[in-house]
Amino acid sequence: MSSASPESLWSSPQPLTTPEEAAATPAAGVSRSGVVHLLYMQGSDIYHRLCAADEWSAPVRVASGESPMLVVVGETVHAVYAKSFGGNYEVYYIKWKDGRWSLPRNLSFTSGPSTLPQIASAPDGTLHAAWADTSPGYSVIYHAQQAGSYWINRPIPSGRGSAPSLAVDDTGTVHVVWQDREGSASAFEVYYVRGDGREWSLPQNLSASADSNSLAPQVTLGLGGVVYVAWQEDYQGRSQVYASYTTPGGWTVPTGLTQAEKSARQHRLAFTGQGILHLAWLEGNQVCHRYVAPGGILKPVEVLATGLQGVSDPVLALTPGTWDVHLLWLSGVPGGRVLTYARRLPALRFRFYIPRVLVNQSVAAPDLSLATPQKPATT
């Protein structure tokens, strides 16, 4: 499988930090007006930067904590992060509006460590969060929902596992995925539920790969409310990114999105309002990107950069409306690691389209199986 030359599509990779700053765990989102917001760790603190008109602001310390995640609603940034206080990790929420950050609010309030928080917004602006919590003595998935000025959190029934991801569709239905395994000798599988915060479906195993680990699931939404879930499948020392999505008859057979002959990891995915799926991931020391065009056609792989001492933590974000692609990652360099940024032209330019499709319309999902081999059945 050949790789495309990205020179005419991507800006030159731009370092945003120095090796001495040792940036870590970046997260990014883009406002309605096209402002890129970035959160990242430096030491035990979280910093915020924004990019408007191709100019990055100076870093501003936001809070003490780790693993920040954010979602941008209009021009407001909503973020969650984990912080150890009094010997226990809790999940905190903060908001950036009109140039100011709010005071942190504890969302978890549990006796066990709450880690790896995620955040998403419903179309009406209602915020939802998910995280992993070990209060019962094992890891379970919690969901929290904003209710006016309050947050309500509950564990998801039968939601045993870690590494959650969530998305909210036009009807307000919350879709949550995570990884878990039956026992210490079993392989990890990917599980999915949907609900309204009070009632949830039973967990459904999407990966069904008893002989290989299915890790780091991510969920996102396509046109017409189609639910996409992608994960990293590790088998015999090599990994590939697989995806499955909903159809009127259920879930599709998982299909590969990355190059089968190479090992892929740390995938990130996002949909445009045109129904184009963008995917970023790492292969060895390379940062890669591709997108799925209408009709399920996988476009060639674009290699953005190669890190001499490794790359990690890619972040993918899209500009609402214009669908410019923003990609950040950490590059290993002598003396530390550098947070790097590049921007790509939209996949479809100079075309008129309707940005939102009602969920009750009949919309055909891109058939990824047209372009990629289906995952072999496990015996």
Kinemage of the C-alpha trace (Angstrom):
@kinemage 1
@onewidth
@group {chain A} dominant
@subgroup {mainchain}
@vectorlist {calphas} color= white
{ca met a 1} P 0.000 0.000 0.000
{ca ser a 2} L 1.507 3.278 -1.108
{ca ser a 3} L 1.673 6.460 0.924
{ca ala a 4} L 0.635 9.866 -0.330
{ca ser a 5} L 2.948 12.837 -0.337
{ca pro a 6} L 1.436 15.316 2.151
{ca glu a 7} L 3.606 18.328 1.301
{ca ser a 8} L 0.870 20.281 -0.480
{ca leu a 9} L -1.811 19.377 2.056
{ca trp a 10} L -0.129 19.861 5.438
{ca ser a 11} L 1.622 22.822 6.969
{ca ser a 12} L 5.189 22.291 8.107
{ca pro a 13} L 5.298 20.660 11.558
{ca gln a 14} L 5.650 23.406 14.162
{ca pro a 15} L 7.183 22.817 17.609
{ca leu a 16} L 5.097 24.394 20.367
{ca thr a 17} L 7.272 23.496 23.357
{ca thr a 18} L 10.937 22.917 24.147
{ca pro a 19} L 12.496 19.617 25.264
{ca glu a 20} L 13.065 21.063 28.735
{ca glu a 21} L 9.335 21.676 29.203
{ca ala a 22} L 8.643 17.922 28.812
{ca ala a 23} L 5.062 18.327 27.576
{ca ala a 24} L 2.735 15.347 28.034
{ca thr a 25} L -0.835 14.110 27.380
{ca pro a 26} L -2.063 16.831 24.991
{ca ala a 27} L -5.763 17.381 24.199
{ca ala a 28} L -7.238 19.767 21.636
{ca gly a 29} L -10.481 21.089 20.197
{ca val a 30} L -11.575 23.816 17.780
{ca ser a 31} L -14.186 26.518 18.373
{ca arg a 32} L -16.946 27.534 16.006
{ca ser a 33} L -14.827 30.513 14.860
{ca gly a 34} L -11.800 28.311 14.150
{ca val a 35} L -9.743 28.953 17.297
{ca val a 36} L -7.678 25.901 18.276
{ca his a 37} L -7.574 25.234 22.021
{ca leu a 38} L -4.815 23.065 23.489
{ca leu a 39} L -4.341 21.577 26.953
{ca tyr a 40} L -1.247 19.652 28.001
{ca met a 41} L 0.720 18.661 31.050
{ca gln a 42} L 4.036 20.114 32.091
{ca gly a 43} L 5.309 18.528 35.257
{ca ser a 44} L 2.313 18.225 37.589
{ca asp a 45} L 0.443 21.191 36.059
{ca ile a 46} L -1.968 21.617 33.139
{ca tyr a 47} L -1.407 24.466 30.670
{ca his a 48} L -3.662 26.096 28.070
{ca arg a 49} L -2.731 27.647 24.725
{ca leu a 50} L -4.884 28.810 21.843
{ca cys a 51} L -4.234 29.492 18.183
{ca ala a 52} L -6.154 32.261 16.401
{ca ala a 53} L -5.247 33.484 12.914
{ca asp a 54} L -2.272 31.060 12.886
{ca glu a 55} L -0.745 32.666 15.983
{ca trp a 56} L -0.284 30.644 19.171
{ca ser a 57} L -0.745 32.366 22.519
{ca ala a 58} L 1.698 32.030 25.393
{ca pro a 59} L 0.996 29.101 27.745
{ca val a 60} L -1.218 29.798 30.754
{ca arg a 61} L -1.276 27.533 33.792
{ca val a 62} L -4.802 26.215 34.392
{ca ala a 63} L -4.627 23.794 37.307
{ca ser a 64} L -2.649 21.054 38.984
{ca gly a 65} L -3.615 17.663 37.561
{ca glu a 66} L -3.161 15.137 34.786
{ca ser a 67} L -4.850 13.484 31.787
{ca pro a 68} L -6.788 16.564 30.587
{ca met a 69} L -9.546 16.140 27.989
{ca leu a 70} L -11.690 18.868 26.451
{ca val a 71} L -14.663 19.608 24.241
{ca val a 72} L -15.388 22.994 22.657
{ca val a 73} L -19.029 24.107 22.466
{ca gly a 74} L -19.381 27.285 20.425
{ca glu a 75} L -16.563 29.442 21.822
{ca thr a 76} L -16.531 27.855 25.299
{ca val a 77} L -14.028 25.187 26.354
{ca his a 78} L -15.147 22.482 28.781
{ca ala a 79} L -12.442 20.260 30.266
{ca val a 80} L -12.002 17.403 32.714
{ca tyr a 81} L -8.877 16.053 34.332
{ca ala a 82} L -7.741 13.777 37.154
{ca lys a 83} L -6.000 14.985 40.289
{ca ser a 84} L -4.737 13.284 43.431
{ca phe a 85} L -5.978 15.065 46.566
{ca gly a 86} L -5.706 13.600 50.048
{ca gly a 87} L -4.262 10.387 48.622
{ca asn a 88} L -7.176 9.698 46.252
{ca tyr a 89} L -7.628 10.553 42.561
{ca glu a 90} L -10.783 12.457 41.678
{ca val a 91} L -12.149 13.830 38.392
{ca tyr a 92} L -12.510 17.604 38.136
{ca tyr a 93} L -14.342 19.855 35.676
{ca ile a 94} L -13.353 23.372 34.566
{ca lys a 95} L -14.655 25.806 31.956
{ca trp a 96} L -12.961 28.512 29.845
{ca lys a 97} L -15.215 31.367 28.762
{ca asp a 98} L -14.466 34.974 27.808
{ca gly a 99} L -10.771 34.425 28.450
{ca arg a 100} L -11.125 33.062 31.995
{ca trp a 101} L -11.022 29.614 33.564
{ca ser a 102} L -13.539 28.670 36.226
{ca leu a 103} L -12.665 27.127 39.574
{ca pro a 104} L -12.407 23.300 39.525
{ca arg a 105} L -15.460 21.231 40.476
{ca asn a 106} L -15.177 17.661 41.749
{ca leu a 107} L -17.333 15.363 39.590
{ca ser a 108} L -16.493 11.941 41.005
{ca phe a 109} L -16.623 12.058 44.844
{ca thr a 110} L -15.834 8.341 45.238
{ca ser a 111} L -13.680 6.456 47.726
{ca gly a 112} L -11.508 4.870 45.029
{ca pro a 113} L -9.250 6.403 42.372
{ca ser a 114} L -11.096 7.993 39.428
{ca thr a 115} L -8.896 8.220 36.329
{ca leu a 116} L -8.811 8.639 32.537
{ca pro a 117} L -11.752 11.087 32.273
{ca gln a 118} L -13.482 11.812 28.972
{ca ile a 119} L -15.975 14.553 28.097
{ca ala a 120} L -18.544 15.078 25.340
{ca ser a 121} L -21.385 17.459 24.532
{ca ala a 122} L -24.916 16.808 23.311
{ca pro a 123} L -26.217 19.036 20.500
{ca asp a 124} L -28.198 21.048 23.064
{ca gly a 125} L -24.976 21.761 24.988
{ca thr a 126} L -25.578 19.294 27.830
{ca leu a 127} L -22.241 17.917 28.998
{ca his a 128} L -21.474 14.269 29.679
{ca ala a 129} L -18.344 12.704 31.173
{ca ala a 130} L -17.031 9.185 31.746
{ca trp a 131} L -14.104 7.752 33.664
{ca ala a 132} L -12.736 4.566 35.220
{ca asp a 133} L -13.173 4.110 38.986
{ca thr a 134} L -11.875 1.370 41.305
{ca ser a 135} L -14.036 2.034 44.383
{ca pro a 136} L -15.561 -1.513 44.334
{ca gly a 137} L -12.081 -3.058 44.359
{ca tyr a 138} L -12.002 -3.447 40.565
{ca ser a 139} L -12.328 -0.999 37.715
{ca val a 140} L -15.811 0.119 36.642
{ca ile a 141} L -17.034 2.794 34.234
{ca tyr a 142} L -18.775 5.862 35.642
{ca his a 143} L -20.970 8.269 33.705
{ca ala a 144} L -21.758 11.839 34.774
{ca gln a 145} L -24.290 14.231 33.298
{ca gln a 146} L -24.685 17.946 33.740
{ca ala a 147} L -28.060 18.944 35.183
{ca gly a 148} L -28.224 22.731 35.308
{ca ser a 149} L -25.557 23.890 37.731
{ca tyr a 150} L -25.130 20.350 39.102
{ca trp a 151} L -23.616 17.086 37.910
{ca ile a 152} L -25.103 13.650 38.552
{ca asn a 153} L -22.835 10.607 38.376
{ca arg a 154} L -23.563 6.881 38.514
{ca pro a 155} L -21.692 3.696 37.625
{ca ile a 156} L -22.891 2.115 34.384
{ca pro a 157} L -24.626 -1.203 35.226
{ca ser a 158} L -22.381 -4.167 34.329
{ca gly a 159} L -19.844 -1.604 33.127
{ca arg a 160} L -16.755 -3.329 34.415
{ca gly a 161} L -13.579 -2.199 32.631
{ca ser a 162} L -11.272 0.735 31.870
{ca ala a 163} L -10.263 3.257 29.170
{ca pro a 164} L -13.757 4.643 28.388
{ca ser a 165} L -14.781 6.796 25.437
{ca leu a 166} L -18.164 8.444 24.876
{ca ala a 167} L -20.233 10.377 22.333
{ca val a 168} L -23.742 11.884 22.392
{ca asp a 169} L -26.071 11.863 19.371
{ca asp a 170} L -28.805 14.270 18.248
{ca thr a 171} L -31.448 12.529 20.349
{ca gly a 172} L -29.375 12.881 23.525
{ca thr a 173} L -28.512 9.184 23.610
{ca val a 174} L -25.094 8.554 25.151
{ca his a 175} L -22.824 5.953 23.551
{ca val a 176} L -20.006 4.572 25.721
{ca val a 177} L -17.254 2.048 24.941
{ca trp a 178} L -14.459 0.596 27.074
{ca gln a 179} L -12.056 -2.331 27.304
{ca asp a 180} L -12.242 -5.281 29.685
{ca arg a 181} L -11.355 -8.964 29.994
{ca glu a 182} L -12.909 -11.937 31.727
{ca gly a 183} L -9.786 -12.853 33.697
{ca ser a 184} L -6.064 -12.211 33.994
{ca ala a 185} L -5.335 -14.842 31.321
{ca ser a 186} L -8.028 -13.611 28.917
{ca ala a 187} L -7.662 -11.149 26.069
{ca phe a 188} L -9.122 -7.662 26.326
{ca glu a 189} L -12.356 -7.055 24.417
{ca val a 190} L -14.233 -3.881 23.447
{ca tyr a 191} L -17.674 -3.345 25.012
{ca tyr a 192} L -20.441 -0.917 24.044
{ca val a 193} L -23.571 0.435 25.743
{ca arg a 194} L -26.042 3.209 25.013
{ca gly a 195} L -28.439 4.990 27.330
{ca asp a 196} L -29.781 8.236 28.724
{ca gly a 197} L -27.746 8.395 31.926
{ca arg a 198} L -30.309 6.433 33.942
{ca glu a 199} L -31.197 3.434 31.794
{ca trp a 200} L -28.546 1.587 29.817
{ca ser a 201} L -28.455 -1.266 27.350
{ca leu a 202} L -26.597 -4.435 28.270
{ca pro a 203} L -22.878 -4.342 27.369
{ca gln a 204} L -22.209 -5.728 23.896
{ca asn a 205} L -18.861 -7.244 22.851
{ca leu a 206} L -17.920 -5.574 19.546
{ca ser a 207} L -14.445 -6.997 19.011
{ca ala a 208} L -15.138 -10.697 19.797
{ca ser a 209} L -11.480 -11.638 19.385
{ca ala a 210} L -10.646 -14.152 22.084
{ca asp a 211} L -7.127 -14.758 20.733
{ca ser a 212} L -5.967 -11.135 20.565
{ca asn a 213} L -6.172 -8.006 22.718
{ca ser a 214} L -8.595 -5.298 21.595
{ca leu a 215} L -7.502 -2.050 23.241
{ca ala a 216} L -8.117 1.709 23.527
{ca pro a 217} L -11.597 1.903 21.939
{ca gln a 218} L -12.889 5.209 20.621
{ca val a 219} L -16.459 6.043 19.663
{ca thr a 220} L -17.630 8.795 17.330
{ca leu a 221} L -20.764 9.625 15.328
{ca gly a 222} L -21.242 9.833 11.576
{ca leu a 223} L -24.083 11.172 9.450
{ca gly a 224} L -27.556 10.063 10.405
{ca gly a 225} L -26.516 9.043 13.904
{ca val a 226} L -24.388 6.119 12.713
{ca val a 227} L -22.166 5.013 15.604
{ca tyr a 228} L -18.527 4.206 14.798
{ca val a 229} L -16.193 2.410 17.164
{ca ala a 230} L -12.498 1.860 16.439
{ca trp a 231} L -9.874 0.050 18.498
{ca gln a 232} L -6.337 -1.287 18.368
{ca glu a 233} L -6.160 -5.033 17.820
{ca asp a 234} L -2.897 -6.664 18.936
{ca tyr a 235} L -2.119 -10.097 17.505
{ca gln a 236} L 1.195 -11.993 17.320
{ca gly a 237} L 3.321 -8.918 17.904
{ca arg a 238} L 1.581 -6.669 15.371
{ca ser a 239} L -1.397 -4.352 15.764
{ca gln a 240} L -3.934 -2.826 13.424
{ca val a 241} L -6.810 -0.387 13.858
{ca tyr a 242} L -10.207 -2.023 13.325
{ca ala a 243} L -13.610 -0.360 13.151
{ca ser a 244} L -17.247 -1.420 13.329
{ca tyr a 245} L -20.345 0.721 12.851
{ca thr a 246} L -24.102 0.467 13.209
{ca thr a 247} L -26.492 -0.448 10.400
{ca pro a 248} L -30.245 -1.116 10.461
{ca gly a 249} L -29.380 -4.782 10.974
{ca gly a 250} L -26.872 -4.294 13.790
{ca trp a 251} L -23.099 -3.883 13.833
{ca thr a 252} L -20.855 -4.548 10.847
{ca val a 253} L -18.049 -7.081 10.877
{ca pro a 254} L -14.875 -5.255 12.051
{ca thr a 255} L -12.683 -4.067 9.189
{ca gly a 256} L -9.124 -2.764 9.107
{ca leu a 257} L -8.389 0.940 8.649
{ca thr a 258} L -4.587 0.848 8.755
{ca gln a 259} L -1.886 -0.970 6.813
{ca ala a 260} L -2.032 -4.675 7.615
{ca glu a 261} L 1.665 -5.173 6.970
{ca lys a 262} L 2.634 -2.531 9.542
{ca ser a 263} L 1.961 -2.149 13.254
{ca ala a 264} L -0.399 0.722 14.131
{ca arg a 265} L -1.121 2.223 17.548
{ca gln a 266} L -2.694 5.202 19.338
{ca his a 267} L -5.418 5.869 16.769
{ca arg a 268} L -7.589 8.996 16.789
{ca leu a 269} L -10.678 9.526 14.638
{ca ala a 270} L -13.191 12.274 13.850
{ca phe a 271} L -16.027 12.872 11.370
{ca thr a 272} L -16.677 15.978 9.307
{ca gly a 273} L -20.193 17.264 8.712
{ca gln a 274} L -19.788 15.919 5.163
{ca gly a 275} L -19.534 12.366 6.503
{ca ile a 276} L -15.784 11.994 5.933
{ca leu a 277} L -13.944 9.950 8.538
{ca his a 278} L -10.446 11.205 9.406
{ca leu a 279} L -8.002 8.872 11.117
{ca ala a 280} L -4.582 9.545 12.660
{ca trp a 281} L -2.264 6.962 14.195
{ca leu a 282} L 1.381 6.041 14.780
{ca glu a 283} L 3.503 3.480 12.943
{ca gly a 284} L 6.876 2.972 14.550
{ca asn a 285} L 8.401 6.462 14.658
{ca gln a 286} L 5.985 7.872 12.072
{ca val a 287} L 2.861 10.016 12.418
{ca cys a 288} L 0.240 8.921 9.860
{ca his a 289} L -3.116 10.177 8.598
{ca arg a 290} L -5.730 9.071 6.102
{ca tyr a 291} L -9.424 9.610 5.500
{ca val a 292} L -12.357 7.595 4.222
{ca ala a 293} L -13.979 9.295 1.232
{ca pro a 294} L -17.689 8.989 0.382
{ca gly a 295} L -18.479 5.472 -0.756
{ca gly a 296} L -16.135 3.945 1.789
{ca ile a 297} L -12.971 4.546 -0.241
{ca leu a 298} L -9.825 4.573 1.910
{ca lys a 299} L -7.495 7.300 0.692
{ca pro a 300} L -3.701 6.758 0.706
{ca val a 301} L -1.746 7.062 3.918
{ca glu a 302} L -0.075 10.424 4.513
{ca val a 303} L 3.118 10.348 6.589
{ca leu a 304} L 3.502 13.685 8.356
{ca ala a 305} L 6.700 13.315 10.306
{ca thr a 306} L 9.241 10.879 11.674
{ca gly a 307} L 10.589 11.186 15.213
{ca leu a 308} L 14.203 10.175 15.602
{ca gln a 309} L 13.577 9.129 19.198
{ca gly a 310} L 9.953 8.110 18.960
{ca val a 311} L 6.527 9.716 18.636
{ca ser a 312} L 3.507 9.429 20.915
{ca asp a 313} L 0.157 10.885 21.994
{ca pro a 314} L -1.372 12.061 18.702
{ca val a 315} L -4.351 14.428 18.934
{ca leu a 316} L -6.823 14.965 16.078
{ca ala a 317} L -9.318 17.855 15.839
{ca leu a 318} L -11.438 19.388 13.062
{ca thr a 319} L -12.626 22.955 12.457
{ca pro a 320} L -16.447 23.009 12.481
{ca gly a 321} L -17.859 24.029 9.109
{ca thr a 322} L -14.640 24.260 7.094
{ca trp a 323} L -13.266 20.895 8.396
{ca asp a 324} L -9.597 21.814 8.410
{ca val a 325} L -7.629 19.046 10.123
{ca his a 326} L -5.451 19.802 13.159
{ca leu a 327} L -2.960 17.213 14.371
{ca leu a 328} L -0.620 17.372 17.355
{ca trp a 329} L 1.832 14.829 18.723
{ca leu a 330} L 4.867 14.434 20.949
{ca ser a 331} L 8.242 13.941 19.265
{ca gly a 332} L 11.184 12.460 21.098
{ca val a 333} L 14.290 14.619 20.645
{ca pro a 334} L 17.654 14.816 22.414
{ca gly a 335} L 16.998 16.124 25.905
{ca gly a 336} L 13.285 15.343 26.075
{ca arg a 337} L 10.134 15.564 23.976
{ca val a 338} L 8.521 18.360 21.980
{ca leu a 339} L 4.845 19.008 21.347
{ca thr a 340} L 4.395 19.457 17.589
{ca tyr a 341} L 1.497 20.830 15.516
{ca ala a 342} L 0.475 20.607 11.850
{ca arg a 343} L -2.622 21.673 9.938
{ca arg a 344} L -4.162 20.079 6.849
{ca leu a 345} L -6.427 21.439 4.145
{ca pro a 346} L -9.969 20.000 4.215
{ca ala a 347} L -10.522 16.690 2.455
{ca leu a 348} L -13.346 18.143 0.336
{ca arg a 349} L -12.841 21.772 -0.601
{ca phe a 350} L -15.092 24.269 -2.395
{ca arg a 351} L -18.174 22.080 -2.157
{ca phe a 352} L -21.614 22.935 -0.872
{ca tyr a 353} L -23.026 20.508 1.666
{ca ile a 354} L -25.626 20.281 4.422
{ca pro a 355} L -23.662 20.106 7.698
{ca arg a 356} L -26.251 18.210 9.790
{ca val a 357} L -28.569 15.350 8.862
{ca leu a 358} L -31.600 14.454 10.967
{ca val a 359} L -31.175 11.127 12.690
{ca asn a 360} L -34.517 9.781 11.430
{ca gln a 361} L -33.520 10.187 7.804
{ca ser a 362} L -32.358 7.177 5.854
{ca val a 363} L -28.624 7.679 5.337
{ca ala a 364} L -26.296 5.045 3.979
{ca ala a 365} L -23.158 4.656 6.053
{ca pro a 366} L -19.817 4.405 4.235
{ca asp a 367} L -19.166 0.731 3.583
{ca leu a 368} L -15.599 0.285 4.792
{ca ser a 369} L -15.661 -3.335 3.687
{ca leu a 370} L -15.538 -2.124 0.078
{ca ala a 371} L -11.995 -0.899 0.614
{ca thr a 372} L -10.573 -3.019 3.403
{ca pro a 373} L -10.421 -6.697 4.249
{ca gln a 374} L -12.817 -7.867 6.890
{ca lys a 375} L -11.444 -9.107 10.153
{ca pro a 376} L -11.000 -12.892 10.027
{ca ala a 377} L -13.354 -14.839 12.234
{ca thr a 378} L -11.952 -16.194 15.493
{ca thr a 379} L -12.365 -19.902 16.023
